[in-house]
Amino acid sequence: MEKKDYKINIIGAGLSGLTAAKVLENHGYYPEVYEASDAVGGRIRTDHVKGHNLDRGFQVLLSEYPKAKQYLDLKKLNLKSLKPGAVIFSKNKKRKIGDPLRDSSLLIPSLFSGIGTLGDKWKILKLNLELKKLSPEEIFGEKETTTMEFLKKKGFSEDIIRNFFRPFFSGIFLEPDLRTSSRMFRFVFKMFGEGEAVIPAGGMGEISNQLAKSLQHTKIHLNTPVEQVTDSKLILKDGSEIKTHFSIIASEASSLVSNLRNQQTEWKSCHCFYFTSKTSEIDGRIIGLIAEDSALINNIFYHSSLEESEVEEHLISVTIVKETELEIKQLEFRIRKELQEYCDIKVEELLKHYEIKKALPDINSLQYEIMPTETRLNNRIFLAGDQLLNGSQNAAILSGERAALGLIETLEGGAITAEITSEYR
Ligand SMILES: Cc1cc2nc3c(=O)[nH]c(=O)nc-3n(C[C@H](O)[C@H](O)[C@H](O)COP(=O)(O)OP(=O)(O)OC[C@H]3O[C@@H](n4cnc5c(N)ncnc54)[C@H](O)[C@@H]3O)c2cc1C
C-alpha cells in the first residue's frame, strides 16, 4: 500500500491540526482535515469588519517560541513588534513600565514610574538571567506552585505584583488571580525576555492561513463537524460516515470518542470587545493594563498602532478575564464607563464582541513536551491540541507535530500496516 492511499483524517483545523497535516505531508502522506467551522485557524482567526482586522480575542505570538520558529515562516508574516512593557492605568494615574535594556525609550519612564522598588527591578533582571540558562523542558520539569505564590516567594513587592505582574499575566493566563502554574509563568517570562511579542500586520489569522496555505496534499473540509470517531470511521454530524485508517483528534476528544466521555477539559473564558475611537491615548505599540481591583477590564490595545501610516479611525480591543454575570449590553456600558474613568478614553462604535468560552485549557499540571507515543489513544487514534500540554500556540504546534509522528511511528512500525492492508482489499 502506498503512503498516499492511507486514509488519515484530522479533526480540527486549528494550529495543532494544521501542523499535524504538515508533518504528515512532509513524510509523504495525504491527510484530510475535517473542520466544524467555516474557516481554518480555530482560536487563531481574524475577521475583517469595516476595514479593520479583528482577532477573535486579543493575542500575540511570542517570536521565540521554538515551535513557531520551526513551523512558521516568520519573515513572511509581516510581524509588528509590541514594546516590551505596558502602560499602567490606575485611578488618575497613567504610568509606563518596561524593559529598558531592550527598548531605551522605556528607561526614563520605567525609572520614574514609581511602580516597584529598585529591588524589584534587580530581581527581574536576575530572573531574566536565570531563565536564559534554562531550556523550556527544564522549566517544565521544575516543581510547580501558583504564579502568585512564586512571585511572593521570590520577594517581589506588593506594589509591583499589584501594578504590573498581576494585570500583565492575568491577561496572558486569562484568569485574574495568577493561580496558573509557576512553570507557565517562568516559560512565558523567558520567551518575553528573549524575544518579542508580535502580531502580523494582517492580524493573528495570518499565522493559521500561512500554515494552511503551505499544505500541498491535504484536503480541508470546512463546515464539516465530526460527531464521533471510531477506529475505522468518522461519523459526521450529518450522519454520513468516512472510512479511516488513522485519525488525529486535534480538538477536544472527550465528546468524540466513547471511552473518553468523562474526561472533559476545563476551560478558561474571556470577553473581547472591539471599538473604534477618534484618538489614541497610548503612544506606540504597547499594551495598556488597568491595575484596579474593582475594574472588569484587564487590558486594552490599540490595533491601529500596527499600521505604518496615520489612521483616520483608531481600533481598540478591550479584554475582560474576570467572570461576570452581566448581560452583553450592560457589559458594554460598564466597559465604556471604565475606559472613561480609568483611562480617560472615549470610544465610539462597538464593532464586535467575542465571548470566548473555551479560550485556554484550565490544566493543573502543565507540561511542555509530549512524546509521539504518548499521543496514541490506541493504534488508530491519536490526540493533539494545546489542552494536552499548556495553553499556548507553542504547545498547540508541538502537540500536532507529536501526534503526526506518533501516527507515523505506529504505521511504519509494521504490524498495523499489514492489518490495514488486508482491510483495504
Ligand atoms: C483570547 C485568547 C488569547 C490567547 N492568547 C495567547 C497568546 O497570547 N499566546 C499564546 O501562545 N497562545 C494564546 N492563546 C492560545 C492559543 O490560541 C491556542 O493555544 C491555540 O490556538 C490552540 O490551537 P489548537 O489547534 O490546539 O486548538 P483550536 O485552535 O481550538 O482548534 C481546534 C479546532 O477544532 C475544531 N473542532 C472542534 N470540534 C470539532 C468537531 N467535532 N469536528 C470538526 N472540527 C472541530 C474547532 O472549530 C477548531 O477550529 C490564546 C487563546 C485565546 C482564545
The ligand as a Tripos MOL2 file, in Angstrom:
@<TRIPOS>MOLECULE
LIG
   53    58     1     0     0
SMALL
NO_CHARGES

@<TRIPOS>ATOM
      1 C1         -8.3440   35.0820   23.6950 C.3       1 LIG1
      2 C2         -7.1780   34.1790   23.5590 C.ar      1 LIG1
      3 C3         -5.9140   34.6570   23.8150 C.ar      1 LIG1
      4 C4         -4.8070   33.8300   23.6720 C.ar      1 LIG1
      5 N1         -3.5800   34.3740   23.8290 N.ar      1 LIG1
      6 C5         -2.4920   33.6210   23.5280 C.ar      1 LIG1
      7 C6         -1.2110   34.2250   23.4840 C.ar      1 LIG1
      8 O1         -1.0710   35.4470   23.6450 O.2       1 LIG1
      9 N2         -0.1450   33.4210   23.2350 N.ar      1 LIG1
     10 C7         -0.2760   32.0780   23.0120 C.ar      1 LIG1
     11 O2          0.7170   31.3900   22.7880 O.2       1 LIG1
     12 N3         -1.4990   31.4890   22.9970 N.ar      1 LIG1
     13 C8         -2.6000   32.2370   23.2290 C.ar      1 LIG1
     14 N4         -3.8390   31.6650   23.1710 N.ar      1 LIG1
     15 C9         -3.9390   30.2150   22.9760 C.3       1 LIG1
     16 C10        -3.8060   29.7600   21.5210 C.3       1 LIG1
     17 O3         -4.6660   30.4900   20.7160 O.3       1 LIG1
     18 C11        -4.1690   28.2680   21.4810 C.3       1 LIG1
     19 O4         -3.2780   27.5740   22.3390 O.3       1 LIG1
     20 C12        -4.0930   27.6110   20.1070 C.3       1 LIG1
     21 O5         -4.6740   28.4030   19.1190 O.3       1 LIG1
     22 C13        -4.8040   26.2650   20.1900 C.3       1 LIG1
     23 O6         -4.7710   25.5780   18.9610 O.3       1 LIG1
     24 P1         -5.4310   24.1290   18.8490 P.3       1 LIG1
     25 O7         -5.2160   23.6310   17.4920 O.co2     1 LIG1
     26 O8         -4.9400   23.3120   19.9920 O.co2     1 LIG1
     27 O9         -6.9910   24.3350   19.1580 O.3       1 LIG1
     28 P2         -8.0820   25.1970   18.3890 P.3       1 LIG1
     29 O10        -7.4910   26.4210   17.8400 O.co2     1 LIG1
     30 O11        -9.1970   25.3580   19.3640 O.co2     1 LIG1
     31 O12        -8.5440   24.2770   17.1850 O.3       1 LIG1
     32 C14        -9.4910   23.2640   17.3010 C.3       1 LIG1
     33 C15       -10.3020   23.2330   16.0050 C.3       1 LIG1
     34 O13       -11.1310   22.0770   16.0160 O.3       1 LIG1
     35 C16       -12.3920   22.4220   15.5040 C.3       1 LIG1
     36 N5        -13.3510   21.4560   16.0340 N.ar      1 LIG1
     37 C17       -13.7620   21.3130   17.3200 C.ar      1 LIG1
     38 N6        -14.6300   20.2990   17.4190 N.ar      1 LIG1
     39 C18       -14.7670   19.7780   16.1700 C.ar      1 LIG1
     40 C19       -15.5350   18.7130   15.6280 C.ar      1 LIG1
     41 N7        -16.3420   17.9770   16.4010 N.pl3     1 LIG1
     42 N8        -15.4520   18.4590   14.3030 N.ar      1 LIG1
     43 C20       -14.6290   19.1790   13.4990 C.ar      1 LIG1
     44 N9        -13.8900   20.2180   13.9720 N.ar      1 LIG1
     45 C21       -13.9450   20.5080   15.2890 C.ar      1 LIG1
     46 C22       -12.6170   23.8510   16.0040 C.3       1 LIG1
     47 O14       -13.5950   24.5180   15.2340 O.3       1 LIG1
     48 C23       -11.2220   24.4390   15.8540 C.3       1 LIG1
     49 O15       -11.0440   25.0050   14.5780 O.3       1 LIG1
     50 C24        -4.9760   32.4650   23.3140 C.ar      1 LIG1
     51 C25        -6.2540   31.9810   23.0640 C.ar      1 LIG1
     52 C26        -7.3380   32.8200   23.1600 C.ar      1 LIG1
     53 C27        -8.6970   32.2890   22.8150 C.3       1 LIG1
@<TRIPOS>BOND
     1     1     2 1
     2     2     3 ar
     3     2    52 ar
     4     3     4 ar
     5     4     5 ar
     6     4    50 ar
     7     5     6 ar
     8     6     7 ar
     9     6    13 1
    10     7     8 2
    11     7     9 ar
    12     9    10 ar
    13    10    11 2
    14    10    12 ar
    15    12    13 ar
    16    13    14 ar
    17    14    15 1
    18    14    50 ar
    19    15    16 1
    20    16    17 1
    21    16    18 1
    22    18    19 1
    23    18    20 1
    24    20    21 1
    25    20    22 1
    26    22    23 1
    27    23    24 1
    28    24    25 2
    29    24    26 1
    30    24    27 1
    31    27    28 1
    32    28    29 2
    33    28    30 1
    34    28    31 1
    35    31    32 1
    36    32    33 1
    37    33    34 1
    38    33    48 1
    39    34    35 1
    40    35    36 1
    41    35    46 1
    42    36    37 ar
    43    36    45 ar
    44    37    38 ar
    45    38    39 ar
    46    39    40 ar
    47    39    45 ar
    48    40    41 1
    49    40    42 ar
    50    42    43 ar
    51    43    44 ar
    52    44    45 ar
    53    46    47 1
    54    46    48 1
    55    48    49 1
    56    50    51 ar
    57    51    52 ar
    58    52    53 1
@<TRIPOS>SUBSTRUCTURE
     1 LIG1         1 GROUP 0 **** ****
